[in-house]
């Protein structure tokens, strides 16, 4: 789950990972999302930029695509193959 109650733990876990030049993050196993999910993706993008790294996301779940479309930010989420 990538919802509000889980965001702090996900941020803490991701802070322990090494930064590489390019990251590809699959969201295939994500089933539950909310607006905090979008915030988390943008925070990871900010962190990647600060580390001169590039992130692309793959396998966005349909509910995340719907939510990002609703907030008109889908095009700001870098996706593999787009």
Jmol script that loads the backbone (N, CA, C; Angstrom):
load data "model"
ATOM      1  N   UNK A   1       0.834  -1.187   0.000  1.00  0.00           N
ATOM      2  CA  UNK A   1       0.000   0.000   0.000  1.00  0.00           C
ATOM      3  C   UNK A   1       0.878   1.249   0.000  1.00  0.00           C
ATOM      4  N   UNK A   2       0.448   2.206  -0.747  1.00  0.00           N
ATOM      5  CA  UNK A   2       1.145   3.486  -0.787  1.00  0.00           C
ATOM      6  C   UNK A   2       0.140   4.580  -0.429  1.00  0.00           C
ATOM      7  N   UNK A   3      -0.383   4.481   0.783  1.00  0.00           N
ATOM      8  CA  UNK A   3      -1.362   5.447   1.249  1.00  0.00           C
ATOM      9  C   UNK A   3      -0.802   6.222   2.430  1.00  0.00           C
ATOM     10  N   UNK A   4      -1.505   7.256   2.845  1.00  0.00           N
ATOM     11  CA  UNK A   4      -1.031   8.167   3.879  1.00  0.00           C
ATOM     12  C   UNK A   4      -0.417   7.463   5.097  1.00  0.00           C
ATOM     13  N   UNK A   5      -1.041   6.432   5.662  1.00  0.00           N
ATOM     14  CA  UNK A   5      -0.441   5.802   6.840  1.00  0.00           C
ATOM     15  C   UNK A   5       0.910   5.127   6.586  1.00  0.00           C
ATOM     16  N   UNK A   6       1.253   4.896   5.328  1.00  0.00           N
ATOM     17  CA  UNK A   6       2.473   4.169   4.990  1.00  0.00           C
ATOM     18  C   UNK A   6       3.585   5.052   4.421  1.00  0.00           C
ATOM     19  N   UNK A   7       3.288   6.303   4.151  1.00  0.00           N
ATOM     20  CA  UNK A   7       4.235   7.167   3.449  1.00  0.00           C
ATOM     21  C   UNK A   7       5.509   7.409   4.249  1.00  0.00           C
ATOM     22  N   UNK A   8       5.392   7.689   5.548  1.00  0.00           N
ATOM     23  CA  UNK A   8       6.592   7.943   6.351  1.00  0.00           C
ATOM     24  C   UNK A   8       7.534   6.742   6.342  1.00  0.00           C
ATOM     25  N   UNK A   9       6.979   5.539   6.466  1.00  0.00           N
ATOM     26  CA  UNK A   9       7.808   4.337   6.446  1.00  0.00           C
ATOM     27  C   UNK A   9       8.465   4.148   5.077  1.00  0.00           C
ATOM     28  N   UNK A  10       7.722   4.408   4.010  1.00  0.00           N
ATOM     29  CA  UNK A  10       8.286   4.276   2.665  1.00  0.00           C
ATOM     30  C   UNK A  10       9.397   5.286   2.425  1.00  0.00           C
ATOM     31  N   UNK A  11       9.210   6.509   2.914  1.00  0.00           N
ATOM     32  CA  UNK A  11      10.266   7.520   2.780  1.00  0.00           C
ATOM     33  C   UNK A  11      11.508   7.113   3.557  1.00  0.00           C
ATOM     34  N   UNK A  12      11.315   6.607   4.775  1.00  0.00           N
ATOM     35  CA  UNK A  12      12.449   6.187   5.593  1.00  0.00           C
ATOM     36  C   UNK A  12      13.201   5.033   4.937  1.00  0.00           C
ATOM     37  N   UNK A  13      12.469   4.065   4.416  1.00  0.00           N
ATOM     38  CA  UNK A  13      13.103   2.926   3.745  1.00  0.00           C
ATOM     39  C   UNK A  13      13.857   3.375   2.498  1.00  0.00           C
ATOM     40  N   UNK A  14      13.238   4.252   1.730  1.00  0.00           N
ATOM     41  CA  UNK A  14      13.877   4.690   0.486  1.00  0.00           C
ATOM     42  C   UNK A  14      15.115   5.538   0.769  1.00  0.00           C
ATOM     43  N   UNK A  15      15.162   6.215   1.898  1.00  0.00           N
ATOM     44  CA  UNK A  15      16.326   7.036   2.243  1.00  0.00           C
ATOM     45  C   UNK A  15      17.570   6.180   2.473  1.00  0.00           C
ATOM     46  N   UNK A  16      17.377   4.909   2.783  1.00  0.00           N
ATOM     47  CA  UNK A  16      18.498   4.000   3.033  1.00  0.00           C
ATOM     48  C   UNK A  16      19.079   3.402   1.756  1.00  0.00           C
ATOM     49  N   UNK A  17      18.382   3.563   0.652  1.00  0.00           N
ATOM     50  CA  UNK A  17      18.832   2.981  -0.614  1.00  0.00           C
ATOM     51  C   UNK A  17      19.889   3.864  -1.269  1.00  0.00           C
ATOM     52  N   UNK A  18      20.863   3.245  -1.924  1.00  0.00           N
ATOM     53  CA  UNK A  18      21.877   4.043  -2.624  1.00  0.00           C
ATOM     54  C   UNK A  18      21.293   4.660  -3.892  1.00  0.00           C
ATOM     55  N   UNK A  19      21.771   5.849  -4.228  1.00  0.00           N
ATOM     56  CA  UNK A  19      21.338   6.501  -5.458  1.00  0.00           C
ATOM     57  C   UNK A  19      22.246   6.078  -6.594  1.00  0.00           C
ATOM     58  N   UNK A  20      21.637   5.717  -7.692  1.00  0.00           N
ATOM     59  CA  UNK A  20      22.370   5.374  -8.906  1.00  0.00           C
ATOM     60  C   UNK A  20      21.947   6.349  -9.995  1.00  0.00           C
ATOM     61  N   UNK A  21      22.622   6.291 -11.102  1.00  0.00           N
ATOM     62  CA  UNK A  21      22.354   7.251 -12.188  1.00  0.00           C
ATOM     63  C   UNK A  21      20.919   7.167 -12.711  1.00  0.00           C
ATOM     64  N   UNK A  22      20.383   5.956 -12.812  1.00  0.00           N
ATOM     65  CA  UNK A  22      19.031   5.779 -13.340  1.00  0.00           C
ATOM     66  C   UNK A  22      18.302   4.712 -12.529  1.00  0.00           C
ATOM     67  N   UNK A  23      17.091   5.031 -12.148  1.00  0.00           N
ATOM     68  CA  UNK A  23      16.253   4.106 -11.388  1.00  0.00           C
ATOM     69  C   UNK A  23      14.964   3.841 -12.143  1.00  0.00           C
ATOM     70  N   UNK A  24      14.541   2.608 -12.109  1.00  0.00           N
ATOM     71  CA  UNK A  24      13.247   2.237 -12.675  1.00  0.00           C
ATOM     72  C   UNK A  24      12.463   1.598 -11.531  1.00  0.00           C
ATOM     73  N   UNK A  25      11.353   2.209 -11.178  1.00  0.00           N
ATOM     74  CA  UNK A  25      10.553   1.741 -10.053  1.00  0.00           C
ATOM     75  C   UNK A  25       9.228   1.188 -10.574  1.00  0.00           C
ATOM     76  N   UNK A  26       9.018  -0.101 -10.334  1.00  0.00           N
ATOM     77  CA  UNK A  26       7.772  -0.736 -10.736  1.00  0.00           C
ATOM     78  C   UNK A  26       6.730  -0.576  -9.632  1.00  0.00           C
ATOM     79  N   UNK A  27       5.549  -0.176 -10.028  1.00  0.00           N
ATOM     80  CA  UNK A  27       4.431  -0.041  -9.097  1.00  0.00           C
ATOM     81  C   UNK A  27       3.405  -1.149  -9.330  1.00  0.00           C
ATOM     82  N   UNK A  28       3.836  -2.244  -9.927  1.00  0.00           N
ATOM     83  CA  UNK A  28       2.932  -3.336 -10.289  1.00  0.00           C
ATOM     84  C   UNK A  28       2.223  -3.942  -9.088  1.00  0.00           C
ATOM     85  N   UNK A  29       2.888  -3.987  -7.935  1.00  0.00           N
ATOM     86  CA  UNK A  29       2.287  -4.604  -6.753  1.00  0.00           C
ATOM     87  C   UNK A  29       1.474  -3.634  -5.905  1.00  0.00           C
ATOM     88  N   UNK A  30       1.422  -2.381  -6.308  1.00  0.00           N
ATOM     89  CA  UNK A  30       0.676  -1.379  -5.538  1.00  0.00           C
ATOM     90  C   UNK A  30      -0.805  -1.492  -5.876  1.00  0.00           C
ATOM     91  N   UNK A  31      -1.603  -1.691  -4.849  1.00  0.00           N
ATOM     92  CA  UNK A  31      -3.041  -1.815  -5.067  1.00  0.00           C
ATOM     93  C   UNK A  31      -3.823  -0.641  -4.504  1.00  0.00           C
ATOM     94  N   UNK A  32      -3.398  -0.114  -3.372  1.00  0.00           N
ATOM     95  CA  UNK A  32      -4.122   0.996  -2.756  1.00  0.00           C
ATOM     96  C   UNK A  32      -3.293   2.266  -2.843  1.00  0.00           C
ATOM     97  N   UNK A  33      -3.932   3.327  -3.335  1.00  0.00           N
ATOM     98  CA  UNK A  33      -3.270   4.620  -3.465  1.00  0.00           C
ATOM     99  C   UNK A  33      -4.207   5.718  -2.976  1.00  0.00           C
ATOM    100  N   UNK A  34      -3.618   6.856  -2.670  1.00  0.00           N
ATOM    101  CA  UNK A  34      -4.386   8.062  -2.378  1.00  0.00           C
ATOM    102  C   UNK A  34      -3.521   9.257  -2.788  1.00  0.00           C
ATOM    103  N   UNK A  35      -3.916  10.441  -2.430  1.00  0.00           N
ATOM    104  CA  UNK A  35      -3.153  11.617  -2.853  1.00  0.00           C
ATOM    105  C   UNK A  35      -1.735  11.609  -2.287  1.00  0.00           C
ATOM    106  N   UNK A  36      -1.527  10.953  -1.160  1.00  0.00           N
ATOM    107  CA  UNK A  36      -0.187  10.858  -0.585  1.00  0.00           C
ATOM    108  C   UNK A  36       0.746  10.073  -1.507  1.00  0.00           C
ATOM    109  N   UNK A  37       0.204   9.160  -2.270  1.00  0.00           N
ATOM    110  CA  UNK A  37       1.008   8.384  -3.230  1.00  0.00           C
ATOM    111  C   UNK A  37       1.639   9.319  -4.252  1.00  0.00           C
ATOM    112  N   UNK A  38       0.850  10.231  -4.755  1.00  0.00           N
ATOM    113  CA  UNK A  38       1.364  11.192  -5.732  1.00  0.00           C
ATOM    114  C   UNK A  38       2.438  12.060  -5.091  1.00  0.00           C
ATOM    115  N   UNK A  39       2.211  12.484  -3.870  1.00  0.00           N
ATOM    116  CA  UNK A  39       3.215  13.279  -3.155  1.00  0.00           C
ATOM    117  C   UNK A  39       4.510  12.501  -2.981  1.00  0.00           C
ATOM    118  N   UNK A  40       4.404  11.214  -2.672  1.00  0.00           N
ATOM    119  CA  UNK A  40       5.595  10.382  -2.506  1.00  0.00           C
ATOM    120  C   UNK A  40       6.373  10.276  -3.818  1.00  0.00           C
ATOM    121  N   UNK A  41       5.682  10.067  -4.910  1.00  0.00           N
ATOM    122  CA  UNK A  41       6.363   9.982  -6.202  1.00  0.00           C
ATOM    123  C   UNK A  41       7.107  11.279  -6.509  1.00  0.00           C
ATOM    124  N   UNK A  42       6.469  12.409  -6.228  1.00  0.00           N
ATOM    125  CA  UNK A  42       7.125  13.695  -6.481  1.00  0.00           C
ATOM    126  C   UNK A  42       8.296  13.928  -5.528  1.00  0.00           C
ATOM    127  N   UNK A  43       8.199  13.452  -4.303  1.00  0.00           N
ATOM    128  CA  UNK A  43       9.328  13.565  -3.373  1.00  0.00           C
ATOM    129  C   UNK A  43      10.501  12.731  -3.879  1.00  0.00           C
ATOM    130  N   UNK A  44      10.222  11.521  -4.358  1.00  0.00           N
ATOM    131  CA  UNK A  44      11.300  10.705  -4.927  1.00  0.00           C
ATOM    132  C   UNK A  44      11.915  11.391  -6.135  1.00  0.00           C
ATOM    133  N   UNK A  45      11.097  12.054  -6.944  1.00  0.00           N
ATOM    134  CA  UNK A  45      11.625  12.786  -8.097  1.00  0.00           C
ATOM    135  C   UNK A  45      12.524  13.938  -7.643  1.00  0.00           C
ATOM    136  N   UNK A  46      12.126  14.652  -6.589  1.00  0.00           N
ATOM    137  CA  UNK A  46      12.954  15.748  -6.057  1.00  0.00           C
ATOM    138  C   UNK A  46      14.279  15.205  -5.526  1.00  0.00           C
ATOM    139  N   UNK A  47      14.212  14.100  -4.800  1.00  0.00           N
ATOM    140  CA  UNK A  47      15.432  13.504  -4.268  1.00  0.00           C
ATOM    141  C   UNK A  47      16.349  13.030  -5.390  1.00  0.00           C
ATOM    142  N   UNK A  48      15.773  12.439  -6.400  1.00  0.00           N
ATOM    143  CA  UNK A  48      16.574  11.982  -7.540  1.00  0.00           C
ATOM    144  C   UNK A  48      17.278  13.157  -8.204  1.00  0.00           C
ATOM    145  N   UNK A  49      16.560  14.227  -8.383  1.00  0.00           N
ATOM    146  CA  UNK A  49      17.161  15.410  -8.998  1.00  0.00           C
ATOM    147  C   UNK A  49      18.314  15.927  -8.137  1.00  0.00           C
ATOM    148  N   UNK A  50      18.140  15.929  -6.831  1.00  0.00           N
ATOM    149  CA  UNK A  50      19.192  16.392  -5.922  1.00  0.00           C
ATOM    150  C   UNK A  50      20.432  15.493  -5.979  1.00  0.00           C
ATOM    151  N   UNK A  51      20.238  14.233  -6.349  1.00  0.00           N
ATOM    152  CA  UNK A  51      21.347  13.281  -6.437  1.00  0.00           C
ATOM    153  C   UNK A  51      21.802  13.051  -7.885  1.00  0.00           C
ATOM    154  N   UNK A  52      21.373  13.921  -8.784  1.00  0.00           N
ATOM    155  CA  UNK A  52      21.714  13.793 -10.209  1.00  0.00           C
ATOM    156  C   UNK A  52      21.364  12.413 -10.752  1.00  0.00           C
ATOM    157  N   UNK A  53      20.202  11.957 -10.366  1.00  0.00           N
ATOM    158  CA  UNK A  53      19.716  10.665 -10.792  1.00  0.00           C
ATOM    159  C   UNK A  53      18.415  10.849 -11.565  1.00  0.00           C
ATOM    160  N   UNK A  54      18.026   9.820 -12.271  1.00  0.00           N
ATOM    161  CA  UNK A  54      16.780   9.864 -13.033  1.00  0.00           C
ATOM    162  C   UNK A  54      15.898   8.697 -12.601  1.00  0.00           C
ATOM    163  N   UNK A  55      14.634   8.979 -12.382  1.00  0.00           N
ATOM    164  CA  UNK A  55      13.673   7.942 -12.022  1.00  0.00           C
ATOM    165  C   UNK A  55      12.607   7.865 -13.102  1.00  0.00           C
ATOM    166  N   UNK A  56      12.258   6.645 -13.465  1.00  0.00           N
ATOM    167  CA  UNK A  56      11.059   6.413 -14.261  1.00  0.00           C
ATOM    168  C   UNK A  56      10.248   5.358 -13.534  1.00  0.00           C
ATOM    169  N   UNK A  57       8.946   5.475 -13.655  1.00  0.00           N
ATOM    170  CA  UNK A  57       8.030   4.545 -13.009  1.00  0.00           C
ATOM    171  C   UNK A  57       7.398   3.658 -14.069  1.00  0.00           C
ATOM    172  N   UNK A  58       7.184   2.404 -13.706  1.00  0.00           N
ATOM    173  CA  UNK A  58       6.538   1.467 -14.613  1.00  0.00           C
ATOM    174  C   UNK A  58       5.320   0.870 -13.923  1.00  0.00           C
ATOM    175  N   UNK A  59       4.459   0.318 -14.722  1.00  0.00           N
ATOM    176  CA  UNK A  59       3.312  -0.443 -14.220  1.00  0.00           C
ATOM    177  C   UNK A  59       2.430   0.357 -13.255  1.00  0.00           C
ATOM    178  N   UNK A  60       2.154   1.610 -13.604  1.00  0.00           N
ATOM    179  CA  UNK A  60       1.265   2.396 -12.751  1.00  0.00           C
ATOM    180  C   UNK A  60      -0.104   1.736 -12.690  1.00  0.00           C
ATOM    181  N   UNK A  61      -0.615   1.543 -11.476  1.00  0.00           N
ATOM    182  CA  UNK A  61      -1.947   0.947 -11.371  1.00  0.00           C
ATOM    183  C   UNK A  61      -3.012   1.901 -11.905  1.00  0.00           C
ATOM    184  N   UNK A  62      -4.099   1.328 -12.371  1.00  0.00           N
ATOM    185  CA  UNK A  62      -5.165   2.135 -12.974  1.00  0.00           C
ATOM    186  C   UNK A  62      -5.714   3.188 -12.011  1.00  0.00           C
ATOM    187  N   UNK A  63      -5.810   2.843 -10.723  1.00  0.00           N
ATOM    188  CA  UNK A  63      -6.351   3.816  -9.780  1.00  0.00           C
ATOM    189  C   UNK A  63      -5.388   4.993  -9.580  1.00  0.00           C
ATOM    190  N   UNK A  64      -4.105   4.758  -9.701  1.00  0.00           N
ATOM    191  CA  UNK A  64      -3.142   5.860  -9.607  1.00  0.00           C
ATOM    192  C   UNK A  64      -3.207   6.720 -10.864  1.00  0.00           C
ATOM    193  N   UNK A  65      -3.346   6.091 -12.004  1.00  0.00           N
ATOM    194  CA  UNK A  65      -3.490   6.846 -13.255  1.00  0.00           C
ATOM    195  C   UNK A  65      -4.738   7.721 -13.187  1.00  0.00           C
ATOM    196  N   UNK A  66      -5.828   7.169 -12.687  1.00  0.00           N
ATOM    197  CA  UNK A  66      -7.076   7.941 -12.561  1.00  0.00           C
ATOM    198  C   UNK A  66      -6.899   9.126 -11.624  1.00  0.00           C
ATOM    199  N   UNK A  67      -6.252   8.893 -10.497  1.00  0.00           N
ATOM    200  CA  UNK A  67      -6.053   9.960  -9.521  1.00  0.00           C
ATOM    201  C   UNK A  67      -5.133  11.050 -10.070  1.00  0.00           C
ATOM    202  N   UNK A  68      -4.041  10.638 -10.701  1.00  0.00           N
ATOM    203  CA  UNK A  68      -3.111  11.608 -11.287  1.00  0.00           C
ATOM    204  C   UNK A  68      -3.769  12.383 -12.423  1.00  0.00           C
ATOM    205  N   UNK A  69      -4.631  11.733 -13.170  1.00  0.00           N
ATOM    206  CA  UNK A  69      -5.374  12.409 -14.236  1.00  0.00           C
ATOM    207  C   UNK A  69      -6.348  13.413 -13.639  1.00  0.00           C
ATOM    208  N   UNK A  70      -7.028  13.023 -12.577  1.00  0.00           N
ATOM    209  CA  UNK A  70      -7.968  13.922 -11.896  1.00  0.00           C
ATOM    210  C   UNK A  70      -7.271  15.204 -11.449  1.00  0.00           C
ATOM    211  N   UNK A  71      -6.059  15.066 -10.913  1.00  0.00           N
ATOM    212  CA  UNK A  71      -5.303  16.230 -10.439  1.00  0.00           C
ATOM    213  C   UNK A  71      -4.443  16.860 -11.529  1.00  0.00           C
ATOM    214  N   UNK A  72      -4.552  16.340 -12.746  1.00  0.00           N
ATOM    215  CA  UNK A  72      -3.845  16.870 -13.911  1.00  0.00           C
ATOM    216  C   UNK A  72      -2.327  16.887 -13.723  1.00  0.00           C
ATOM    217  N   UNK A  73      -1.795  15.795 -13.153  1.00  0.00           N
ATOM    218  CA  UNK A  73      -0.351  15.692 -12.956  1.00  0.00           C
ATOM    219  C   UNK A  73       0.240  14.438 -13.588  1.00  0.00           C
ATOM    220  N   UNK A  74      -0.569  13.666 -14.294  1.00  0.00           N
ATOM    221  CA  UNK A  74      -0.077  12.416 -14.868  1.00  0.00           C
ATOM    222  C   UNK A  74       1.139  12.650 -15.763  1.00  0.00           C
ATOM    223  N   UNK A  75       1.111  13.720 -16.551  1.00  0.00           N
ATOM    224  CA  UNK A  75       2.227  13.977 -17.462  1.00  0.00           C
ATOM    225  C   UNK A  75       3.504  14.380 -16.724  1.00  0.00           C
ATOM    226  N   UNK A  76       3.410  14.691 -15.432  1.00  0.00           N
ATOM    227  CA  UNK A  76       4.589  15.055 -14.641  1.00  0.00           C
ATOM    228  C   UNK A  76       5.262  13.839 -14.012  1.00  0.00           C
ATOM    229  N   UNK A  77       4.635  12.685 -14.121  1.00  0.00           N
ATOM    230  CA  UNK A  77       5.177  11.440 -13.581  1.00  0.00           C
ATOM    231  C   UNK A  77       5.875  10.707 -14.716  1.00  0.00           C
ATOM    232  N   UNK A  78       7.215  10.660 -14.684  1.00  0.00           N
ATOM    233  CA  UNK A  78       7.928  10.002 -15.786  1.00  0.00           C
ATOM    234  C   UNK A  78       7.667   8.501 -15.808  1.00  0.00           C
ATOM    235  N   UNK A  79       7.204   8.030 -16.955  1.00  0.00           N
ATOM    236  CA  UNK A  79       6.887   6.625 -17.106  1.00  0.00           C
ATOM    237  C   UNK A  79       7.748   6.016 -18.205  1.00  0.00           C
ATOM    238  N   UNK A  80       8.216   4.813 -17.949  1.00  0.00           N
ATOM    239  CA  UNK A  80       8.996   4.101 -18.955  1.00  0.00           C
ATOM    240  C   UNK A  80       8.147   3.909 -20.204  1.00  0.00           C
ATOM    241  N   UNK A  81       8.746   4.162 -21.339  1.00  0.00           N
ATOM    242  CA  UNK A  81       8.044   3.976 -22.596  1.00  0.00           C
ATOM    243  C   UNK A  81       7.192   5.161 -23.021  1.00  0.00           C
ATOM    244  N   UNK A  82       7.221   6.235 -22.242  1.00  0.00           N
ATOM    245  CA  UNK A  82       6.452   7.433 -22.621  1.00  0.00           C
ATOM    246  C   UNK A  82       7.370   8.576 -22.956  1.00  0.00           C
TER     247      UNK A  82
END
end "model"
wireframe off; spacefill off
backbone 0.3
color backbone group
